[in-house]
Structures are given as structure tokens and as C-alpha cells.
Amino acid sequence: MIRNHEELKKVVEREVNNVKITDIHTHIYSKDFNKLLLWGIDELLTYHYLIAEFFRYSNMDYDKFFKMSKKEQAELVWKTLFIENTPISEAQRGVLTILNKLGLDTANKDLEYYRNYFKNISLEEYIDKVFEVSNVKCVVMTNDPFDDDERPVWEKDGNKDERFKAALRIDALLMNYPKAMEKMIKMGYDVSLNLNEKTICEIKRFLDDWAERMGALYMAASLPPSFNVPEDSARWTILDRCILKVCKERNMPFALMIGVNKNVNYELGLAGDSVGRANNSALEYLCRNYPENKFMITYLSRENQHEVLVTARKFKNLFVFGCWWFLNNPVLIEEMTRMRFELLGLSFMPQHSDARVLDQLIYKWEHSRKIISKVLFDKYSDIFDTGFAISEEDVRRDVENIFGNNFFKFLNA
């Protein structure tokens, strides 16, 4: 048994640092997806987080910036955010963490120095390197059959790297059914704007076919803060009669990612989305009225975090995961993780990377491990002080659960 606080701290830090992580939500791809897999310094510097921060310092016209080549954009971001200003934001710090963990000299402010590193490493070698440095076992991709660049990969050879798992993304089906319908027709599904019984059956067939083809672990959709159910809409009909039906039949969770206000500044492209507080009663309705379905939830707004934990205490078919997007900042990760431990014990997934560039696995997990380790030590200390015995095996079990096993237990429940 662990004898004192010093020993407890060492055990917690060791186990958190050593655990092989399952990253349950990312936007990265395996090598099979060619140009969809983003990696390297120029991709890091032109990530939409940093583009948004660049425009905090620059009066350049948006259109002029986006007409530049990626190389030119990266050079401008580097000059503005890393040379002319101290890179203190979490996204800026993340780039430095990646370079440092790769063994590069971050005191060197010459961008070409970093570019040369990536020029001299193969993609296959670099994928292995990132998984090794981040200590990630496997990741779950975001896979969209409505994406004209991604779909042909699945129709031909699909994903061949076991480290990359699939999640079936169905935003288009819920948020823009007429456009989704047109694509489904081209794929050979007999659907129409009239959501009659024939169309419902075909949408279900589409979902079943693609879940099977991808080997998808769950279905997922990013939804606005205005999302509400039930309602008189095509979205609700498709969710109620198609998505939830297929998920139930396949014993597959439906992951709701709620709170995105799209394109509040459309000129910024991907960087132009914002956040809004969602109506948590919609989630409660789904959990209550579909008890044989499994739901995963992550909210984008800080203001939703307490109420969703209360909801999770009431419904065993709900799994809380991650600190998504704008919440991926140390102060909020720590606050949310403490609240979750205090209300849910160890029955959730504290983080996912949401990485869109392969390299980001390194910094997202390096930063999050430290915060989660700190909070976990504090919580163990609280019960340790009551005289409760804690062993190294207890800590190892708990850490393995919150960094991966909890997710797979929920999938297989």
C-alpha cells in the first residue's frame, strides 16, 4: 500500500505518464487518406486556432491572407505570433511543446530549421514517432461519407492502420438534408425530400452500410446550441426514425457535440465558428425516452458543464467525454476535471485531443496529462487523509480506465 503523500504523488504521475491513451475523438487520418492527413510545421502554423490569433494582431484583409500559399501563411503567422510577440496562448505554446518533445531547439527562431526536420523524415516514420512521443495507443478519426475527398478512400481500400479507428460523422444528414439527399442518390440510395417509409428505410440502409464499411465505433454529429428535441422538423424525423434506430440495432453510441455557432465571421473560414450555451433538456429527453440507446456527450460551452454532470448521474446510458475545442485550455480543463471527479467519480473520459493536425497529439496529451495527474493526486489525497488504503494497483486500474477502458466498456455495454 502507498504510505504517504510523496509516494502517492510519484505513483500517480508515473501511471498517468506511462498509460497508453485511447484518443476517442480526433480529426486526423491514417496514411491511407493521402492529403486529408495533415502534418508538419506549416500545417501546425496554419491551423485555424492560430489563424484566428494572428488576426488579433494584424489588420490584413482576410481575403488577402487566404489567397496566400500555405507556406506564405505559415511564415506570416510565425513572424507575427512567435517573433514579434511572445507565444503565450495555449495554441502557441502547443507548437513549442511539439517542437521541444521532438527534440528540436526551440531557442532557434528560424522557421527553416524546423522545416528541414520535416523534410528529412518520411510520413510513415513520422506517424510512428508521433504515436511514440505522445504515448497514444489508438485514435478515433472523424469519418464523413458525404465528403467527396474521403468517400473514395473507403469505397476503394479503406483504412489499413489499426491505430486509427473510425467514427461515422453524419452532420450533413441532420443539418442539411436536401444536400445530403442529393449525395445519397448519387451513391445509389432511393431517397427523396418526402420522408416517407421508403426514404426512411433507405436512410437507415445508408447508415448501416457505412457503419459496417468503416467499422465505426460510434456515430457523431456537431450541433448548434439551438438544438432541441422533439421538434417538427426533418432533423428530428431523421434522428428519431433513422439514426437512433440504427444505433440501437447495432448497440452503437450516438455522440452529440453541442454548442457550435457556425460562421459568426464567415471570412475567417474554419476559424470563424463561435460558441453558445445549449439547452440541456434536449439531452435529458433523449436519455429518458430512448433508454436502450447509448449517448456520448461533450458540450462546447463552459456554462453547460455542471448541468450535464447532473444529467449523467441520472442516466447510465450517457457517457461524458473530453474538453472540446474552446474548452481545451488549462484553466478550464482543470476546473472541468475536478467537477467531473467530484460528481461522477471515475466513470467518464476526461479528455480527447480533437487534433486536426497529426502533430497536435503530442501537445494536447502532454498538457492534459499534467493537469489530470494534478487533479487526480488531489482527489486521492482527500480520501488518503481519511485513512483509506490506496495501492499502486488501484491507481494503475483507475488511470487505465479514464484514459481508455471506460470508453470500451461503454461501447460494449
VENCORGI-V27676 format. One line per field, one symbol per residue. psi: psi as a letter, one per 20 degrees, with the letter a starting at -180 (. if undefined). A space follows every 10 residues. Layout:
psi: ???
This chain:
psi: qphrhggggg gggghhhhpp qooiorkrrr hijdihopqr hhhghjqhgh gghgihiqjq pggggiiqrh gggghggggg higiqpmirh hghgghgggg hijqoiiojo hhghhhghhk pqgghhgggg hghilpgqqp roooiioihh ghghhehapj oiiorqpopk ghhhimgggh gghhghijpm rrhomahggg hhghgggggh hgghkphrqq qpqrhipqqr rnrhghgggg ifghgggghj lpqoppopjp oplhnhiich ijqaqqproi hgghgghgim iiqppqppqh phiihghhhg ghhhoijpop qrnpdiilqg hhggghgghg ghhjcklaoh qqhjphpghi hghghgghgg ghgggggggg hghhiiippp rhhggggggh gijghgghgg hi.
